[in-house]
């Protein structure tokens, strides 16, 4: 998702209910999200992608996610913060 969202292109998410990706898509009201393969619904999404406003709405969703939860810089900073915190906790536990 990180790489794809940074492209700023519409992304169709197809993921079964009950996992992290589908939960995220539902919470964020991802426009082109399906919880199962459904030819008619996939066809409708593809048709919607031929409409300028629909394309722009879906692309904007991807761009916004790239600026927020899928921002690689923020992810790296969080990761480094967790590592530093873990190292700090281990050092204090050893005292």
C-alpha positions as CSV (number, residue, x, y, z in Angstrom):
1,X,0.0,0.0,0.0
2,X,2.9,2.4,0.8
3,X,4.3,2.2,-2.7
4,X,1.0,2.2,-4.5
5,X,-0.5,5.1,-2.6
6,X,2.5,7.2,-3.4
7,X,1.8,6.8,-7.1
8,X,-1.4,8.8,-6.5
9,X,-3.4,6.4,-8.7
10,X,-6.7,4.8,-7.9
11,X,-6.3,1.4,-6.2
12,X,-9.0,-1.3,-6.0
13,X,-8.8,-3.2,-2.8
14,X,-10.2,-6.7,-2.8
15,X,-9.8,-8.4,0.5
16,X,-12.0,-10.7,2.6
17,X,-13.6,-9.3,5.7
18,X,-11.9,-9.6,9.0
19,X,-8.3,-8.9,8.3
20,X,-6.3,-5.7,8.8
21,X,-6.6,-4.5,5.2
22,X,-10.3,-5.0,4.9
23,X,-10.8,-3.4,8.3
24,X,-8.7,-0.4,7.2
25,X,-10.6,-0.1,3.9
26,X,-14.0,-0.2,5.7
27,X,-13.0,2.3,8.4
28,X,-11.6,4.7,5.8
29,X,-14.5,4.2,3.5
30,X,-12.2,3.3,0.6
31,X,-14.3,3.9,-2.5
32,X,-13.1,1.0,-4.7
33,X,-13.2,-1.7,-1.9
34,X,-14.7,-5.1,-2.3
35,X,-14.7,-7.9,0.3
36,X,-15.0,-10.6,-2.3
37,X,-14.6,-11.2,-6.0
38,X,-17.7,-10.0,-7.7
39,X,-17.6,-9.5,-11.4
40,X,-20.5,-7.0,-11.6
41,X,-19.0,-4.8,-8.8
42,X,-15.6,-5.0,-10.3
43,X,-17.1,-4.0,-13.7
44,X,-18.9,-1.1,-12.1
45,X,-15.6,0.1,-10.5
46,X,-13.9,-0.1,-13.8
47,X,-16.7,1.8,-15.5
48,X,-16.5,4.4,-12.7
49,X,-12.7,4.8,-13.5
50,X,-13.6,6.0,-17.0
51,X,-15.5,9.0,-15.4
52,X,-13.2,11.9,-14.7
53,X,-14.7,12.8,-11.3
54,X,-14.7,9.2,-10.1
55,X,-11.1,8.8,-11.1
56,X,-10.1,12.0,-9.4
57,X,-12.0,11.0,-6.2
58,X,-10.3,7.6,-6.0
59,X,-6.9,9.1,-6.9
60,X,-7.3,11.7,-4.2
61,X,-8.0,9.0,-1.7
62,X,-4.7,7.3,-2.6
63,X,-2.8,10.6,-2.4
64,X,-4.2,11.4,1.0
65,X,-3.3,8.0,2.4
66,X,0.2,8.5,1.0
67,X,0.4,11.8,3.1
68,X,-0.9,10.2,6.2
69,X,-0.9,6.5,7.3
70,X,1.2,5.3,4.3
71,X,3.8,8.1,4.5
72,X,7.1,6.3,4.3
73,X,8.9,9.0,6.2
74,X,6.4,8.8,9.1
75,X,6.6,5.0,9.1
76,X,10.4,5.1,9.3
77,X,10.3,7.7,12.1
78,X,7.8,5.5,14.1
79,X,9.9,2.4,13.5
80,X,13.0,4.2,14.7
81,X,11.1,5.6,17.7
82,X,9.9,2.1,18.7
83,X,13.5,0.8,18.3
84,X,14.9,3.6,20.5
85,X,12.2,3.1,23.1
86,X,12.8,-0.6,23.2
87,X,16.6,-0.1,23.5
88,X,16.0,2.4,26.3
89,X,13.6,0.1,28.2
90,X,16.2,-2.8,27.9
91,X,19.0,-0.6,29.2
92,X,16.9,0.6,32.2
93,X,15.8,-3.0,32.9
94,X,19.4,-4.1,33.1
95,X,20.1,-1.5,35.8
